[in-house]
Amino acid sequence: MNASLEKLVSQLGQKRQHFSTPCYVYSIEDVANNYRKLKESLGTSLIYSLKANSCLDLIVRCGHIFEDGIEIASVGELNLLPRGESPRYTNNPSADKAFIRAAIASKCTLVVDNLSQLEIIKEFQGKRPINPLVLRLNPSTLDQFVEAPRGTRKDHFGLAWEDTLKALETCKEQGLEVAGFHVFRGSYSFAKLASSTAQAALKIVEAFEETLGYKISLVNLGGGFDLNWESENFDFVQYRNLLSEFPAHINLVHESGRAIMGTAGYFVTEVRYAKSIESRRYGVCNGGMAQNFLLAKTESAFKRFSQPLILREGRIVEPEDKVDSSYLVGTSCNKEDVIGEVKGLEVRPGDLAVFSHCGAYNASYTVAPFLTLPPAKSYLME
Ligand SMILES: Cc1ncc(COP(=O)(O)O)c(C=O)c1O
């Protein structure tokens, strides 16, 4: 058991009354460690992607950790985030005039998704200072420069290469400065695609600089890191060698949400009732997919439910041989609302189920308004 889970178990044991369930509990220390380890392995700057977890208390307390910046994907996220020292980047294909105006007013750097957004930005030129722009490139643009990887899904984010060239010309004509470009090849893509992304990006730097007639300063290589990126056996030494081929005037950055937040969060729910139906045991909990949508695994073809730790009167309950699983279910009327499997254990009312790896997207990617069920509380582990 890792140190933060041990700490949480002890706090739930000693101060149960301090936690209202269902709840998320986050470890700032784990966020700091995750950020530092990933940044050191990459040897580049590292931007935090707020969409993974936008719990305000946590973000405020982690402000100093995210020294290289935060990526913001909506006007809601922008309004939520108090202004700090670190740079902020706004990035969304649907960003409208109001979002773009607010982003410029708050001194964010705009990541431009399409030519229409560039037209909107032109309208603000001369009225307010606009930070040098970052052009978001669709992953297909990389195929111009390196062999296209097999089996990658197309997506709709960013500019096609033809539009990228048009955008560069427009910026040049209009005197809109371009800082560089950004490319994100999708969640979980890093280990497979990072080297080819970097190889293509090296050539794209040349193409940008030739078209613009000046040197660019920023290349965001995206991310898509797995939660367990450290155990993927990715050769970071070789990768850093490849990155050292970029010209010295380029600030290289990566962007991550999951790898920074994923292991730093826990979800705790209490078993309210226990029952059996045709020899299948259920623990009906006070939290479920309405507070933690991802646990229900609705997006997985083969469901392998998370296995929480069970605490009974403050102590961990060990599984027993020859005892069947109990399935933990949530509070909604959706039959998909099964959030965990407890192997070898008959859960009882009052048991606490503690789920690990719930720091990224578990809270933020949850369909909250359904049945107007109460949201989960959030606590920071001291
Ligand atoms: C542009 C961009 N950057 C970063 C991320 C964060 O990805 P992850 O949490 O997998 O690191 C996403 C996720 O969708 C994204 O769209």
The ligand as an ORCA input file, in Angstrom:
! r2SCAN-3c Opt
* xyz 0 1
  C      -5.408     19.133    -25.970
  C      -5.337     18.217    -24.816
  N      -4.277     18.286    -23.995
  C      -4.178     17.472    -22.923
  C      -5.149     16.568    -22.619
  C      -4.993     15.745    -21.391
  O      -4.857     14.425    -21.669
  P      -4.438     13.376    -20.521
  O      -5.280     13.678    -19.348
  O      -4.702     12.066    -21.129
  O      -3.010     13.654    -20.197
  C      -6.267     16.445    -23.452
  C      -7.320     15.467    -23.141
  O      -8.302     15.301    -23.782
  C      -6.370     17.300    -24.574
  O      -7.435     17.245    -25.387
*
